[in-house]
Amino acid sequence: MAEKVVIAVICGTKREGRLSFNAAKWVAEQGRQLPDTEIIFVDPRDYDLPPDGAPEDGENQAYAEITKRADAFYVVTPEYNHSIPSSLKRLLDSEFGNYKHKPVATAGVSNGPWGGVRVCEALLPVYHTMWMVPVKPELYFPKVQDIFDEQGAMKPEFTEMQTKNVQNAYKELIWMARALKAGAAAQS
Ligand SMILES: Cc1cc2nc3c(=O)[nH]c(=O)nc-3n(C[C@H](O)[C@H](O)[C@H](O)COP(=O)(O)O)c2cc1C
């Protein structure tokens, strides 16, 4: 049996009526079907984080614990004004040491045709600054309102393509998580 990889799947927004929540839940569900993998779902509504993430403001212990346990992160986020939602940015703006040297996959979500490609690009310098390791391929949910039904389930016509894409992303994420963990252990 391979060593278990713990992946925190992060939903990028707290917005009332958020459609990207369906995408985040779906990505988490796909991860739960993989062997030797534990998925922790992160809903930013569940964490009352101190403002702006400065160390002197303290931390939310529950969220700090999740980032510590996670071997990898999967960010599923809408694009807001071609960039990063403030809820997501706040989640990334603390716990620096717990993100550092860990891989991150990204899925973009939008109600337009581009599927959040610009927020995926906007996140790259942030990950870089945090010493995280972004993996490809990115996943996109364009016209998200057409992909999920009223109950939040993915419509059958999208399942095959999106499942293939998310499985490829998870494969890379898990590969990189194991490689980085082994590399870190070899150096300690
Ligand atoms: C503050 C705000 C800014 C937005 N900016 C963009 C944008 O730059 N590009 C885009 O494609 N959609 C944009 N949208 C629309 C989102 O694509 C849409 O809300 C979609 O359902 C995904 O976000 P959600 O999870 O908030 O529902 C924006 C929505 C909000 C609330």
PDBQT file of the ligand as one rigid body, heavy atoms in Angstrom, charges set to zero:
ROOT
HETATM    1  C1  LIG A 201     -17.324  40.225  -7.433  1.00  0.00    +0.000 C 
HETATM    2  C2  LIG A 201     -17.471  39.360  -8.654  1.00  0.00    +0.000 A 
HETATM    3  C3  LIG A 201     -16.590  39.526  -9.702  1.00  0.00    +0.000 A 
HETATM    4  C4  LIG A 201     -16.697  38.698 -10.843  1.00  0.00    +0.000 A 
HETATM    5  N1  LIG A 201     -15.767  38.812 -11.828  1.00  0.00    +0.000 NA
HETATM    6  C5  LIG A 201     -15.787  37.941 -12.862  1.00  0.00    +0.000 A 
HETATM    7  C6  LIG A 201     -14.736  37.946 -13.820  1.00  0.00    +0.000 A 
HETATM    8  O1  LIG A 201     -13.798  38.721 -13.766  1.00  0.00    +0.000 OA
HETATM    9  N2  LIG A 201     -14.769  37.025 -14.819  1.00  0.00    +0.000 N 
HETATM   10  C7  LIG A 201     -15.790  36.108 -14.913  1.00  0.00    +0.000 A 
HETATM   11  O2  LIG A 201     -15.777  35.291 -15.829  1.00  0.00    +0.000 OA
HETATM   12  N3  LIG A 201     -16.815  36.081 -14.021  1.00  0.00    +0.000 NA
HETATM   13  C8  LIG A 201     -16.832  36.964 -12.983  1.00  0.00    +0.000 A 
HETATM   14  N4  LIG A 201     -17.813  36.917 -12.037  1.00  0.00    +0.000 N 
HETATM   15  C9  LIG A 201     -18.947  36.008 -12.200  1.00  0.00    +0.000 C 
HETATM   16  C10 LIG A 201     -18.620  34.561 -11.782  1.00  0.00    +0.000 C 
HETATM   17  O3  LIG A 201     -18.032  33.924 -12.891  1.00  0.00    +0.000 OA
HETATM   18  C11 LIG A 201     -19.916  33.837 -11.368  1.00  0.00    +0.000 C 
HETATM   19  O4  LIG A 201     -20.403  34.381 -10.165  1.00  0.00    +0.000 OA
HETATM   20  C12 LIG A 201     -19.780  32.339 -11.329  1.00  0.00    +0.000 C 
HETATM   21  O5  LIG A 201     -21.015  31.789 -10.927  1.00  0.00    +0.000 OA
HETATM   22  C13 LIG A 201     -18.676  31.806 -10.414  1.00  0.00    +0.000 C 
HETATM   23  O6  LIG A 201     -18.589  32.465  -9.175  1.00  0.00    +0.000 OA
HETATM   24  P1  LIG A 201     -19.467  32.103  -7.857  1.00  0.00    +0.000 P 
HETATM   25  O7  LIG A 201     -18.876  30.897  -7.218  1.00  0.00    +0.000 OA
HETATM   26  O8  LIG A 201     -19.359  33.312  -7.011  1.00  0.00    +0.000 OA
HETATM   27  O9  LIG A 201     -20.899  31.844  -8.300  1.00  0.00    +0.000 OA
HETATM   28  C14 LIG A 201     -17.731  37.734 -10.911  1.00  0.00    +0.000 A 
HETATM   29  C15 LIG A 201     -18.622  37.594  -9.828  1.00  0.00    +0.000 A 
HETATM   30  C16 LIG A 201     -18.487  38.378  -8.713  1.00  0.00    +0.000 A 
HETATM   31  C17 LIG A 201     -19.428  38.165  -7.546  1.00  0.00    +0.000 C 
ENDROOT
TORSDOF 0
